[in-house]
Amino acid sequence: MRISQCRQEDLELLDQHLPFRGAAAQYEARYARQREGRATVLVAWRERRPVGSCEVRWEGCEAPEVRAAHPGCPEVNGLSVWPEALRSTGVGTALIREAERLAAERGARAIGLGVEKNNPRASALYGRLGYRASVPYLDCWSYQDGAGVAHRVADACVFMVKPL
Ligand SMILES: CC(C)(COP(=O)(O)OP(=O)(O)OC[C@H]1O[C@@H](n2cnc3c(N)ncnc32)[C@H](O)[C@@H]1OP(=O)(O)O)[C@@H](O)C(=O)NCCC(=O)NCCS
């Protein structure tokens, strides 16, 4: 497996292989933040196929309560591995480790990530990697369904932090 920073020409392949609706628009937005220097989008590859990704947001988590508690703490956002058959084979861990390496290289003293309160398997993984639960918050986001109707969602999450 190889991990690299997302390039413009990767966006089409990501769109082909990502299983969820709205992925193309989401990756365009992530890539735009990377171009502005606000984020780094990491992609994990098996052969020539993208099998996972995450966005390291250098400005940190959007939730005000998290920013207040951890000012300047970069966030690993949108971590995902697919297809499901490839989960639990080390891809997520490799993406997190690369995000940590990049954050340390930039002089960050800690890195964090948000996890939904009802995702105990992901929390367990982050705990094993050294992340500790810190701030409960609501992750507010929106998406458009196939009919073009906008939906707003608020997920109950916990921000977990690891010193670097
Ligand atoms: C969570 C996730 C990113 C971890 O990546 P991964 O490549 O599967 O993780 P690794 O192989 O490095 O580590 C394995 C651990 O990940 C966790 N994990 C595995 N599958 C998972 C799943 N479907 N959902 C949540 N956590 C999962 C478990 O703790 C697992 O340990 P175990 O095999 O001993 O139970 C990935 O499983 C995934 O995309 N899950 C669905 C989406 C999700 O929950 N994203 C997390 C957002 S915070």
Ligand as a Chemical Component Dictionary entry (heavy atoms), coordinates in Angstrom:
data_LIG
# 
_chem_comp.id                   LIG 
_chem_comp.type                 NON-POLYMER 
_chem_comp.pdbx_formal_charge   0 
_chem_comp.three_letter_code    LIG 
# 
loop_
_chem_comp_atom.comp_id 
_chem_comp_atom.atom_id 
_chem_comp_atom.alt_atom_id 
_chem_comp_atom.type_symbol 
_chem_comp_atom.charge 
_chem_comp_atom.model_Cartn_x 
_chem_comp_atom.model_Cartn_y 
_chem_comp_atom.model_Cartn_z 
_chem_comp_atom.pdbx_ordinal 
LIG C1  C1  C 0 -12.734 3.387  10.863 1  
LIG C2  C2  C 0 -11.844 3.082  9.652  2  
LIG C3  C3  C 0 -11.438 4.362  8.964  3  
LIG C4  C4  C 0 -10.577 2.368  10.150 4  
LIG O1  O1  O 0 -9.775  2.006  9.051  5  
LIG P1  P1  P 0 -9.272  0.478  8.910  6  
LIG O2  O2  O 0 -8.361  0.430  7.748  7  
LIG O3  O3  O 0 -10.452 -0.421 8.879  8  
LIG O4  O4  O 0 -8.482  0.328  10.286 9  
LIG P2  P2  P 0 -7.189  -0.548 10.610 10 
LIG O5  O5  O 0 -7.172  -1.758 9.752  11 
LIG O6  O6  O 0 -5.989  0.316  10.612 12 
LIG O7  O7  O 0 -7.501  -0.919 12.117 13 
LIG C5  C5  C 0 -8.526  -1.861 12.375 14 
LIG C6  C6  C 0 -9.506  -1.312 13.384 15 
LIG O8  O8  O 0 -10.362 -0.327 12.819 16 
LIG C7  C7  C 0 -11.657 -0.402 13.439 17 
LIG N1  N1  N 0 -12.654 -0.753 12.414 18 
LIG C8  C8  C 0 -12.616 -1.742 11.499 19 
LIG N2  N2  N 0 -13.718 -1.733 10.746 20 
LIG C9  C9  C 0 -14.489 -0.730 11.182 21 
LIG C10 C10 C 0 -15.757 -0.217 10.791 22 
LIG N3  N3  N 0 -16.479 -0.758 9.804  23 
LIG N4  N4  N 0 -16.248 0.851  11.448 24 
LIG C11 C11 C 0 -15.553 1.406  12.451 25 
LIG N5  N5  N 0 -14.324 0.950  12.877 26 
LIG C12 C12 C 0 -13.809 -0.096 12.242 27 
LIG C13 C13 C 0 -11.569 -1.516 14.463 28 
LIG O9  O9  O 0 -11.172 -0.962 15.714 29 
LIG C14 C14 C 0 -10.463 -2.369 13.892 30 
LIG O10 O10 O 0 -9.839  -3.166 14.843 31 
LIG P3  P3  P 0 -10.255 -4.727 14.892 32 
LIG O11 O11 O 0 -10.065 -5.244 13.501 33 
LIG O12 O12 O 0 -9.306  -5.286 15.909 34 
LIG O13 O13 O 0 -11.703 -4.715 15.312 35 
LIG C15 C15 C 0 -12.551 2.169  8.602  36 
LIG O14 O14 O 0 -12.858 0.933  9.194  37 
LIG C16 C16 C 0 -13.837 2.773  8.021  38 
LIG O15 O15 O 0 -13.809 3.422  6.974  39 
LIG N6  N6  N 0 -14.957 2.538  8.706  40 
LIG C17 C17 C 0 -16.254 3.065  8.254  41 
LIG C18 C18 C 0 -16.341 4.563  8.349  42 
LIG C19 C19 C 0 -15.971 5.055  9.743  43 
LIG O16 O16 O 0 -16.430 4.531  10.749 44 
LIG N7  N7  N 0 -15.136 6.097  9.761  45 
LIG C20 C20 C 0 -14.651 6.678  11.004 46 
LIG C21 C21 C 0 -15.023 8.092  11.092 47 
LIG S1  S1  S 0 -14.435 8.774  12.621 48 
# 
loop_
_chem_comp_bond.comp_id 
_chem_comp_bond.atom_id_1 
_chem_comp_bond.atom_id_2 
_chem_comp_bond.value_order 
_chem_comp_bond.pdbx_ordinal 
LIG C1  C2  SING 1  
LIG C2  C3  SING 2  
LIG C2  C4  SING 3  
LIG C2  C15 SING 4  
LIG C4  O1  SING 5  
LIG O1  P1  SING 6  
LIG P1  O2  DOUB 7  
LIG P1  O3  SING 8  
LIG P1  O4  SING 9  
LIG O4  P2  SING 10 
LIG P2  O5  DOUB 11 
LIG P2  O6  SING 12 
LIG P2  O7  SING 13 
LIG O7  C5  SING 14 
LIG C5  C6  SING 15 
LIG C6  O8  SING 16 
LIG C6  C14 SING 17 
LIG O8  C7  SING 18 
LIG C7  N1  SING 19 
LIG C7  C13 SING 20 
LIG N1  C8  SING 21 
LIG N1  C12 SING 22 
LIG C8  N2  DOUB 23 
LIG N2  C9  SING 24 
LIG C9  C10 SING 25 
LIG C9  C12 DOUB 26 
LIG C10 N3  SING 27 
LIG C10 N4  DOUB 28 
LIG N4  C11 SING 29 
LIG C11 N5  DOUB 30 
LIG N5  C12 SING 31 
LIG C13 O9  SING 32 
LIG C13 C14 SING 33 
LIG C14 O10 SING 34 
LIG O10 P3  SING 35 
LIG P3  O11 DOUB 36 
LIG P3  O12 SING 37 
LIG P3  O13 SING 38 
LIG C15 O14 SING 39 
LIG C15 C16 SING 40 
LIG C16 O15 DOUB 41 
LIG C16 N6  SING 42 
LIG N6  C17 SING 43 
LIG C17 C18 SING 44 
LIG C18 C19 SING 45 
LIG C19 O16 DOUB 46 
LIG C19 N7  SING 47 
LIG N7  C20 SING 48 
LIG C20 C21 SING 49 
LIG C21 S1  SING 50 
# 
